[in-house]
């Protein structure tokens, strides 16, 4: 990845960390698969069908509930194509902002509360729409 993309990812991490934002990426397919497996063991093919319908969603919710991770950690673990997409969205906000190094970029954005809030809003929107995450806000 280019240095500029890396700088923007670190900026996003810095903003989400400063606001103590956590996200849980929903993955109910895991829960449905687990429920189907258990139903298959207990009731054969009809058990799989019934269990998937009745317990799949509940098990999926249970398996993903309370698994919030810091958004900055999720950002750093995203695959390159998602990082590029987030980079594009943030750069649409930063416009012609020119920076020499990461420290200057962070200084420029963190020193401008309006721009910082716009980046934060973009991060939250990206997490909910692109990652399908449930977002939880900190107290800062």
VENWO-V188826 format. One record per helix or strand of 2 or more residues. SS is the DSSP state (2 for helix, 1 for strand). FROM is the first residue (numbers start at 1). LEN is the number of residues. Records with the same first field share a line. If there is no record, write none. Layout:
SS->FROM-LEN  FROM-LEN
This chain:
2->3-16  28-37  71-7  80-15  102-9  113-17
1->22-4  69-2  133-4
